[in-house]
Amino acid sequence: MRAPPDTVDSRNWHRTRVLVLNATFQVLCEAPAERAVALVAIGAAESVVDHEPRVPIRSQHAEIALPVTIRLFEYVYVPHAVTVTDSARATYAGVFRRDRHSCAYCADRAATTIDHVVPRSRGGANSWANLVACCGPCNQRKADRTPEEAGMALLWEPKVPNHIEKAQQRIWRRLAAI
């Protein structure tokens, strides 16, 4: 999947993603802009926040402003999801996603390894609070020591990810700006 464009215009709008809200303004997902525009065009959703500056999407019979957030008119039932806790086993892919592939020690955007804050040889678990994304040089420098012993400070505290909560906060900020 290609990264979204830095600036959105009439030539590349289809590469952006749109936040989709349920009828109750709860976050459902992020959808491709083409799908979101289609939902607005057929009357299944309304635009809550439009892209600024305005990017018009035109067809032969209609013009729709590119939305940033849409709300569905009909409620979509979403089964209760299992809450991720720190006791849940963290996956390497999940840690990279949570840390945005940034090294927890030097903030390098090319983290390719996972580091146990408390080494496994000292009883460190594969938990969300003990795993961080790390670049190769920092991981080798830290080796089988704690960050304090290696003289390396964590730039952020590793914790359980909560993607829904972050998305909901973005929605409330956007709605407050209206």
C-alpha positions as CSV (number, residue, x, y, z in Angstrom):
1,M,0.0,0.0,0.0
2,R,1.3,3.4,-0.9
3,A,1.8,6.2,1.6
4,P,-0.8,9.0,1.6
5,P,0.3,12.1,-0.3
6,D,1.8,15.1,1.5
7,T,-0.5,17.6,-0.3
8,V,-3.9,16.5,-1.5
9,D,-5.3,17.8,-4.8
10,S,-7.6,16.7,-7.6
11,R,-5.0,14.4,-9.0
12,N,-4.1,12.3,-5.9
13,W,-7.1,12.5,-3.6
14,H,-7.9,8.8,-4.2
15,R,-4.7,7.9,-2.3
16,T,-5.9,9.4,1.0
17,R,-7.9,7.7,3.8
18,V,-11.1,8.9,5.4
19,L,-12.2,8.3,9.0
20,V,-15.5,6.5,9.1
21,L,-17.8,7.1,12.1
22,N,-20.9,5.0,13.1
23,A,-24.2,6.8,13.3
24,T,-23.4,7.4,17.0
25,F,-20.1,9.1,16.1
26,Q,-18.0,6.2,17.3
27,V,-15.0,5.3,15.2
28,L,-15.5,2.4,12.9
29,C,-12.4,2.4,10.7
30,E,-10.4,4.3,8.1
31,A,-11.5,3.7,4.5
32,P,-10.1,4.7,1.1
33,A,-11.3,8.1,0.0
34,E,-12.9,6.6,-3.1
35,R,-15.2,4.4,-0.9
36,A,-16.0,7.3,1.4
37,V,-16.9,9.6,-1.5
38,A,-19.1,6.8,-2.9
39,L,-20.9,6.4,0.4
40,V,-21.6,10.2,0.5
41,A,-22.7,10.2,-3.1
42,I,-25.3,7.4,-2.7
43,G,-26.7,9.0,0.5
44,A,-25.4,6.3,3.0
45,A,-23.2,8.8,4.8
46,E,-22.6,12.5,5.4
47,S,-19.4,14.4,5.5
48,V,-18.6,15.6,9.1
49,V,-15.3,17.4,8.3
50,D,-14.2,18.3,4.8
51,H,-10.6,18.5,3.7
52,E,-9.0,22.0,4.0
53,P,-8.2,23.5,1.5
54,R,-11.4,22.2,-0.3
55,V,-10.7,19.5,-2.8
56,P,-13.8,19.1,-5.1
57,I,-14.5,15.6,-6.4
58,R,-16.5,15.9,-9.6
59,S,-18.6,13.5,-11.7
60,Q,-20.8,14.2,-14.7
61,H,-23.8,15.1,-12.4
62,A,-22.4,16.0,-9.0
63,E,-19.6,17.7,-7.1
64,I,-18.6,16.5,-3.6
65,A,-16.0,18.0,-1.3
66,L,-13.3,15.5,-0.3
67,P,-14.2,14.5,3.3
68,V,-11.7,13.9,6.1
69,T,-14.4,12.3,8.3
70,I,-17.8,10.8,7.4
71,R,-20.6,9.5,9.5
72,L,-22.9,6.7,8.4
73,F,-26.6,7.3,8.6
74,E,-27.4,3.7,9.7
75,Y,-25.9,2.2,12.8
76,V,-23.5,-0.6,12.2
77,Y,-23.3,-3.2,15.0
78,V,-19.7,-4.0,15.9
79,P,-19.2,-7.1,18.1
80,H,-17.3,-6.4,21.3
81,A,-13.6,-6.6,20.7
82,V,-11.2,-8.2,23.2
83,T,-9.3,-5.6,25.1
84,V,-5.6,-5.8,24.8
85,T,-3.9,-5.8,28.2
86,D,-0.3,-5.8,29.2
87,S,-0.6,-9.4,30.2
88,A,-1.6,-10.2,26.6
89,R,1.3,-11.4,24.5
90,A,2.7,-8.6,22.4
91,T,3.6,-9.3,18.7
92,Y,6.6,-7.9,17.0
93,A,4.4,-6.4,14.3
94,G,2.2,-4.8,16.9
95,V,5.3,-3.3,18.7
96,F,6.6,-1.8,15.4
97,R,3.1,-0.4,14.6
98,R,2.7,1.1,18.1
99,D,6.2,2.7,18.0
100,R,5.8,3.7,14.4
101,H,9.1,2.0,13.5
102,S,11.0,4.5,15.6
103,C,13.9,3.5,17.8
104,A,12.9,4.0,21.5
105,Y,16.5,5.1,22.3
106,C,17.5,7.4,19.5
107,A,14.2,8.1,17.6
108,D,15.7,6.8,14.3
109,R,12.8,6.1,11.9
110,A,14.5,2.9,10.7
111,A,14.0,0.6,13.7
112,T,14.4,-3.0,12.5
113,T,14.7,-4.9,15.7
114,I,12.8,-5.4,18.9
115,D,14.4,-4.8,22.3
116,H,13.5,-6.2,25.7
117,V,13.8,-3.3,28.1
118,V,14.4,-5.8,30.9
119,P,16.4,-8.6,29.1
120,R,14.8,-12.0,28.8
121,S,17.9,-13.4,30.5
122,R,16.9,-11.4,33.6
123,G,13.3,-12.4,33.6
124,G,11.9,-9.8,31.1
125,A,8.6,-10.9,29.5
126,N,7.3,-10.5,26.0
127,S,4.8,-7.9,27.2
128,W,3.8,-4.6,25.8
129,A,5.5,-2.7,28.7
130,N,8.8,-4.6,28.1
131,L,9.2,-4.5,24.3
132,V,10.2,-1.5,22.2
133,A,11.2,-1.0,18.6
134,C,14.9,-0.4,18.3
135,C,17.5,0.3,15.6
136,G,20.4,-2.2,15.1
137,P,23.2,0.0,16.6
138,C,21.2,0.8,19.7
139,N,20.2,-2.8,20.2
140,Q,23.8,-3.9,20.0
141,R,25.0,-1.1,22.3
142,K,22.4,-2.0,24.9
143,A,23.1,-5.8,24.5
144,D,22.1,-7.8,27.6
145,R,21.8,-4.9,30.0
146,T,19.0,-2.7,31.3
147,P,18.8,0.9,29.8
148,E,20.2,2.3,33.1
149,E,23.2,-0.1,33.0
150,A,23.9,0.8,29.3
151,G,23.5,4.5,30.0
152,M,20.6,4.8,27.5
153,A,17.3,6.4,28.3
154,L,14.0,5.4,26.8
155,L,12.4,8.3,24.9
156,W,8.9,7.1,25.8
157,E,7.3,4.7,28.1
158,P,6.2,1.5,26.3
159,K,2.6,0.6,27.1
160,V,-0.4,-1.2,25.7
161,P,-1.6,0.4,22.4
162,N,-5.1,1.8,22.3
163,H,-5.9,2.7,18.7
164,I,-9.6,3.3,19.2
165,E,-9.0,5.8,22.0
166,K,-6.5,7.8,19.9
167,A,-8.9,7.9,16.9
168,Q,-11.8,9.0,19.1
169,Q,-9.7,11.9,20.5
170,R,-8.9,13.0,16.9
171,I,-12.6,13.1,16.2
172,W,-13.5,15.2,19.2
173,R,-10.7,17.6,18.3
174,R,-12.0,18.0,14.8
175,L,-15.6,18.4,15.9
176,A,-14.5,21.0,18.5
177,A,-12.9,23.0,15.7
178,I,-16.1,23.3,13.7
